[in-house]
């Protein structure tokens, strides 16, 4: 069965090679593969040194579990494919269905089409491999151009997704989503990849058009502008309110190449958004270098950056951000023990420094 579980630390190709060399354990097959139990036991200790003078120490538990399967029938094709996956075990976020949870059909020599909570097609490549280790603060969800409440979707409910099989190394992914409350808010995304003998190339595009949400003023009473200690009826109660969200999109191109035990990745992401007066854009870059020594020790460096954003023809000075990260990891069968150092310079917006240096010590075991 195709392994749909996306590891958070190790690139699929690298982890497969490293784990194979140390006798990796497989997920648990039940009912002849119709049900498979998989997951990870994972957690890390974080120590943050912040420029604002407030430091922090905390843990992040990424432990989770999932169930998935492929059901074949004697007198029916295609196969039924399904998955139910929990979120990370950090309180209520660990509920089932928080991560990829879907049901669909898989067609031989074509691919699968699935409905449920899934990743957007282009986001697959933003997230992996280009946001690891610890580059997501800059390369992934960070930008200075999208309107509040209209940020780019990553994993989302109500997603219809197509994933092709590999056609001589070429794969295609496509999604539509975002229509749970209003079909005008549809998000469409398409991506493609090519896997060569020691390299891979990928590209994707994400787009959401203009849309308007409609509502009504819900506060029946407000404070009297003349005397805040007095409450008066709200003259606007029940009136319709419209909020317009402007179109936004991004494109990503990237790739990876392996030279024996050395793997390099690089990507460029161009983000765009309409505004009330015009448009805005911002660039993002990511690069990583990884070396696995003797199939046991993993060394990895990462760099990500965004340029200053341009909004309505003006450059937002101080909006450029950078991330520089490093990792040392020790590989065990289906597991890794690692330590990270991550430094973030999130720009000096409005003259306020938001530099942060983060230290991590963590472990992950996959099953």
MISE-915740 format. One line per field, with one value per residue (C-alpha): residue in three letters; x, z, y. Coordinates in steps of 0.05 Angstrom, whole numbers. Layout:
! residues N
code	(ALA/...);
east	(X/...);
up	(Z/...);
north	(Y/...);
//
This chain:
! residues 367
code	(UNK/UNK/UNK/UNK/UNK/UNK/UNK/UNK/UNK/UNK/UNK/UNK/UNK/UNK/UNK/UNK/UNK/UNK/UNK/UNK/UNK/UNK/UNK/UNK/UNK/UNK/UNK/UNK/UNK/UNK/UNK/UNK/UNK/UNK/UNK/UNK/UNK/UNK/UNK/UNK/UNK/UNK/UNK/UNK/UNK/UNK/UNK/UNK/UNK/UNK/UNK/UNK/UNK/UNK/UNK/UNK/UNK/UNK/UNK/UNK/UNK/UNK/UNK/UNK/UNK/UNK/UNK/UNK/UNK/UNK/UNK/UNK/UNK/UNK/UNK/UNK/UNK/UNK/UNK/UNK/UNK/UNK/UNK/UNK/UNK/UNK/UNK/UNK/UNK/UNK/UNK/UNK/UNK/UNK/UNK/UNK/UNK/UNK/UNK/UNK/UNK/UNK/UNK/UNK/UNK/UNK/UNK/UNK/UNK/UNK/UNK/UNK/UNK/UNK/UNK/UNK/UNK/UNK/UNK/UNK/UNK/UNK/UNK/UNK/UNK/UNK/UNK/UNK/UNK/UNK/UNK/UNK/UNK/UNK/UNK/UNK/UNK/UNK/UNK/UNK/UNK/UNK/UNK/UNK/UNK/UNK/UNK/UNK/UNK/UNK/UNK/UNK/UNK/UNK/UNK/UNK/UNK/UNK/UNK/UNK/UNK/UNK/UNK/UNK/UNK/UNK/UNK/UNK/UNK/UNK/UNK/UNK/UNK/UNK/UNK/UNK/UNK/UNK/UNK/UNK/UNK/UNK/UNK/UNK/UNK/UNK/UNK/UNK/UNK/UNK/UNK/UNK/UNK/UNK/UNK/UNK/UNK/UNK/UNK/UNK/UNK/UNK/UNK/UNK/UNK/UNK/UNK/UNK/UNK/UNK/UNK/UNK/UNK/UNK/UNK/UNK/UNK/UNK/UNK/UNK/UNK/UNK/UNK/UNK/UNK/UNK/UNK/UNK/UNK/UNK/UNK/UNK/UNK/UNK/UNK/UNK/UNK/UNK/UNK/UNK/UNK/UNK/UNK/UNK/UNK/UNK/UNK/UNK/UNK/UNK/UNK/UNK/UNK/UNK/UNK/UNK/UNK/UNK/UNK/UNK/UNK/UNK/UNK/UNK/UNK/UNK/UNK/UNK/UNK/UNK/UNK/UNK/UNK/UNK/UNK/UNK/UNK/UNK/UNK/UNK/UNK/UNK/UNK/UNK/UNK/UNK/UNK/UNK/UNK/UNK/UNK/UNK/UNK/UNK/UNK/UNK/UNK/UNK/UNK/UNK/UNK/UNK/UNK/UNK/UNK/UNK/UNK/UNK/UNK/UNK/UNK/UNK/UNK/UNK/UNK/UNK/UNK/UNK/UNK/UNK/UNK/UNK/UNK/UNK/UNK/UNK/UNK/UNK/UNK/UNK/UNK/UNK/UNK/UNK/UNK/UNK/UNK/UNK/UNK/UNK/UNK/UNK/UNK/UNK/UNK/UNK/UNK/UNK/UNK/UNK/UNK/UNK/UNK/UNK/UNK/UNK/UNK/UNK/UNK/UNK/UNK/UNK/UNK/UNK/UNK/UNK/UNK);
east	(0/24/52/11/38/81/139/153/228/259/251/215/272/326/287/271/344/367/313/322/395/376/318/258/192/130/60/13/-29/-98/-151/-103/-85/-156/-138/-69/-50/7/33/90/111/146/162/212/235/239/280/267/314/274/298/237/265/212/243/205/215/161/148/113/83/76/53/-6/-39/-78/-117/-120/-135/-147/-207/-209/-271/-280/-335/-322/-267/-237/-212/-238/-184/-193/-156/-171/-114/-110/-76/-15/-25/-26/-93/-157/-117/-104/-175/-186/-197/-152/-101/-113/-179/-215/-249/-245/-232/-166/-163/-110/-58/-93/-93/-140/-195/-212/-258/-246/-194/-130/-71/-75/-37/16/24/53/118/117/114/161/219/227/202/246/280/245/240/164/163/191/178/111/55/92/76/59/9/-53/-114/-132/-178/-158/-90/-69/-100/-55/-94/-169/-237/-282/-223/-232/-164/-135/-67/-42/1/72/74/147/167/115/61/3/-38/-99/-147/-208/-231/-253/-327/-355/-392/-393/-375/-349/-291/-266/-192/-160/-90/-50/20/65/130/183/226/291/343/377/337/267/232/165/121/53/2/-51/-108/-168/-210/-247/-307/-352/-380/-448/-470/-510/-490/-502/-491/-559/-529/-466/-432/-456/-402/-417/-412/-377/-411/-479/-505/-553/-589/-545/-576/-541/-566/-591/-563/-527/-451/-409/-335/-296/-235/-188/-158/-92/-47/23/68/125/181/234/275/323/385/424/499/508/498/489/421/408/340/320/255/226/156/122/62/10/-52/-101/-115/-169/-124/-82/-40/16/71/128/183/206/266/288/352/376/437/437/491/480/544/546/471/471/488/447/472/427/429/371/361/297/282/229/240/208/136/111/40/5/72/107/159/145/214/229/182/237/249/303/311/377/372/417/405/445/407/422/384/357/309/247/270/312/341/358/380/366/389/343/352/295/298/227/244/240/169/151/221/207/257/228/293/290/339/308/341/308/320/272/257/211/193/151/107);
up	(0/-16/46/52/121/115/164/198/203/148/74/47/2/54/111/68/53/124/157/109/129/202/195/198/226/183/200/227/175/195/155/98/89/88/153/171/237/233/270/309/381/379/423/431/485/461/493/463/470/447/432/467/534/545/541/543/554/533/500/435/429/356/375/333/305/243/208/132/82/11/-1/-65/-91/-136/-180/-172/-193/-172/-101/-42/-5/63/120/190/224/291/304/347/420/446/482/441/376/381/360/303/236/250/199/132/136/72/32/-43/-102/-133/-207/-235/-278/-267/-194/-137/-124/-51/-11/60/100/58/37/-21/-81/-84/-9/-10/-36/6/67/45/36/35/105/142/190/223/161/160/202/141/79/96/128/135/89/93/37/52/85/155/151/79/88/43/59/74/102/96/104/43/-3/-67/-88/-147/-143/-205/-206/-231/-307/-323/-263/-273/-221/-221/-162/-163/-109/-102/-33/8/-11/56/68/-1/-69/-89/-41/-80/-76/-135/-136/-183/-178/-214/-200/-236/-200/-234/-213/-163/-169/-167/-195/-175/-186/-162/-165/-116/-128/-93/-127/-97/-53/-4/62/85/157/206/264/324/384/407/457/456/502/496/459/505/568/566/632/599/553/497/441/380/322/272/304/251/193/139/137/78/81/16/11/-47/-92/-71/-102/-102/-147/-125/-163/-131/-132/-97/-118/-83/-89/-50/23/7/-11/-32/-40/-64/-79/-98/-80/-110/-70/-98/-72/-97/-52/-49/-87/-130/-115/-72/-79/-40/-55/-13/-19/14/10/51/52/85/98/126/152/152/152/225/235/201/192/160/148/125/101/83/68/43/9/31/7/-46/-33/-81/-112/-46/-12/61/91/147/123/99/143/148/181/191/221/236/258/284/286/305/266/297/268/250/297/303/362/342/366/329/332/296/288/262/243/228/206/246/231/262/293/338/335/334/330/363/374/388/415/408/434/408/389/339/330/271/264);
north	(0/70/104/168/186/249/251/317/311/269/278/216/194/206/174/114/103/116/74/17/13/6/-43/4/-21/-18/5/-48/-84/-110/-147/-163/-89/-64/-29/-2/31/81/142/171/182/250/309/364/413/485/541/610/669/730/800/829/805/751/682/616/542/492/425/409/339/317/247/224/162/145/91/81/28/4/-40/-83/-117/-177/-148/-74/-26/23/9/48/87/120/152/179/216/251/317/326/307/378/381/387/393/318/301/252/284/344/320/287/250/229/175/165/120/96/78/32/67/134/156/172/223/237/282/307/345/347/389/438/412/467/467/397/427/490/445/390/392/468/486/436/442/500/544/548/612/648/605/573/614/680/738/813/819/777/808/783/723/709/676/619/552/493/434/447/415/404/391/351/324/285/250/215/153/163/166/152/194/249/261/310/336/381/407/451/474/534/530/507/572/604/576/645/633/572/557/520/491/448/419/371/336/295/244/226/175/223/287/315/377/405/465/488/544/566/616/645/699/759/743/778/752/775/782/823/867/823/869/894/942/985/1034/1106/1146/1205/1164/1096/1077/1078/1023/1043/1004/995/1034/987/923/874/914/875/880/860/844/839/794/806/753/722/669/641/600/555/521/478/415/368/331/275/262/198/218/292/321/393/427/497/532/600/623/685/710/757/792/844/904/957/1005/959/897/870/818/787/736/678/632/567/525/465/420/352/300/230/199/123/118/140/214/267/339/391/466/509/580/617/690/737/803/868/867/915/941/988/1008/1022/979/961/973/925/870/823/762/709/641/603/534/475/403/344/279/207/155/91/40/80/136/198/236/308/376/441/513/562/637/681/754/773/844/908/928/995/997/937/879/809/768/700/644/576/513/445/375/322/251/217/144/123/62);
//
